Amino acid sequence: MKNNENSREVLTLIERSKNTNAGLGGYIIYMIILLAMLLIDTVYYGTHVWYDVDYDIYTGLFQFVIFFYTTVYLFKGTEGYRIIYGWKRWALGCVFGVWTLFSAYGAWISLEQTGEEIHSRTGYSKTEMREIRQSYLDAGYTEKDFQADMISEISSYELYKRIYGLLYIASCIGLWKWTVSVKNFEEQKYDNNEEDDADE
């Protein structure tokens, strides 16, 4: 019963794919763009201790657009002559839906910090860093105490970024592993037809 439902879903998605205007890329193009953005971010943050928050605003908005379109087409099940079906379709669609919300939230937070410079190792703006430092001094702590806690913050932030990067990469790989070329299905169907003819 389940196989019949999957077969009907696949046939419907294949028919939809024939009316796509996305070209041959589709999901794979989204994957390449997102991985390229991760690489650019990694290099940029690695070479800039302090950077203008405008960078986060523009990249956040661009990511939002890519994640949004990827999510829409994952729920539709077809994009660029590739399809995704069954539970993987809904699971990956929900994952990219979450990424869409995260990117929108990140862009919104960055917009509220317009004009600031951000510390790439902690995520704090210069204003926030000054306020934290002053709060330490007001509480009777020394400059060394503040610096020691900032080093701890950097370690925690680096761990967060590594986890974020791994989940990001895993999500993108899902676009490669879980989406299937329509051409593959058509070739399988052709091979099956040939086998049936041979049996007759």
N, C-alpha and C positions, 0 to 999 in steps of 0.2 A: 504493500500500500504506500509506504513511505517512498520507495523507489519510483512508483508511478507519479507521486506528487512532485518529486524532484525532476522527473523527466518532463512533466508538463511545464514546470517552472523554467527549466532550461530552454525548452522549445520557445516559450513566450519571450524569454530574454534574448534569444538569438534573433527572433523576428524584430524585436525592438532595436537591436544593435544594427540592423540593416538600414535603419532610418537615422542613424547617428550622424552628426556633423563634426564629430570630434577628431576625425582622422584616425590614424593607426595607433597613436600614443595612448590617450586616455589616462587610465590609472597609472600607467608606468611613467608618463610625463609628470604627473603629480608627485610620484615617488622621487623622481630625479630632482625636481625643483626643491622639494622639502629637504632632501639629503644635502643638496648644494647649499641651501640656506644654513643648515646646521654646521657645515664645514666653514662657511664664511663667518658665522657667529663665533665659532671656536677660535679661528685665527684672529678675528677682530678683538675679542675680549682678552685673548692671550697677549696681544701686543699693545693694548691700551689699559693702563691701570685706572685712569679716569677718562670717561668718555661722555659726550653730550647725549642727553636723554632722547633727543630727536631720533637717534639711531634706533632705539627701542620702539619708538612710536611708529616709524615707517616699517620696520621689519615685523612688528606685531600686527599692523594692519594688513600687510601683504600676506603674512601667515594665515591670518583670519580668513582672507579671501580664498586662499588655496585649500585650507581645511574645510571651509564651508562648502565649496563646490565638490570636493572629494566626498564629503558626507552625503550631500544630496544625491550624487550619482551612485554611491554605495547602496543607499536605500532604494534607488531605482533598480539597481542590480546590473546595469550595463553602461559602459562608457568606452568609446574608442575601439569598438570591436573586441572588447574583453568583457566577460561577464563574471559575476560572483553570485552564488546561489546557496540555498539552504541556511543553516544556522550561522555559517561564516559571514553571510551577507549582513545579517542583523547585528552580529557581534562586532564586526569591524566597523559597521556604520555607527554603532553606539560609541566605540572607542574614538573615532574621528569626530563625533559630536562633542565628546568631552574635550578633545584638543581644540575644537573651534571655540568653546566657551573659555578655555584657559587663555587662548591667544587674544580673545576679545577683552578679557579681564586684564591681561598684561598690558595691552595697548591703552586701556582706560586708566590704569594706575600711572602709566608713563605720561599720559596727557596731563594728569594732575601735577606732574613734576616738571612741566615745561620750563626750560631755562636753566635747569639744574645740570650738574655733572654727577655721574654715577660711578661709584667705586666698583670695578669689575670683579673684585675678589670677595666682596661682602654683599653687594647689591644696595648698599646705603648711598643716599645722595650726600653731597658735601654739607648741606644744612643739617641732615639727620646725624651725620658723623660729629659735627660740632656740638649738637644738642646732647648726644650721648656722652661725649667727652666731658662736657660741662656738668652733666648730671653726676658723673663719677667724682669729679672734683668737689662738687657741692656736698656729696655724701661722705666726704673725707677720704676717698681713695686717691691713690697717686697716679701719675701719668703711666708708670710701669704697669699698674693694675689694669688700666684702660687698654694699653697695648697688648697685654697678655690675653685679655678677653677677646680683643679683636683678632688675634692669631687663632684663637679657638673658633671664633665666628667664621674665619676664612676656611678652616678645616671642615666645618659643618656645611658651609655653602658649596665647597668643592664636591663633597659627598653628594649633596642634593643635585648638583649639576650633572654628576656622573650617572646617577639614577635616572634623571630626566632624559639624558642623552641616550641611555640604553633603551628606555621605554619608547622614545621617539623613533629610534632606529628600528626597533621591533615592529612598531606600527607601520612604518614604511615598507619593511620587508613583507608584511602581510599583504600589501598591495601587489607584490610580485608573486608570492607563493599561493595566495588564496584566490586571486583572479585568474581566469582561464581564457585563453584565446579562442574565439569563435571558430577560427580556422582548425584548431585541434579537434573540436567536436565534429566539424564537417568531415575531416579526414577519417575520424573514427567511424562515423556513419557510413562513409564510402567503403572503408575496409570491411565493416560488418555486412554491407550489401554484397560485396564481392564474395565473402565467405558463404553467405546464404545461397548465392547463385552457384557456387562450386558444389555445395551440398546437394542442390537439386540436380 
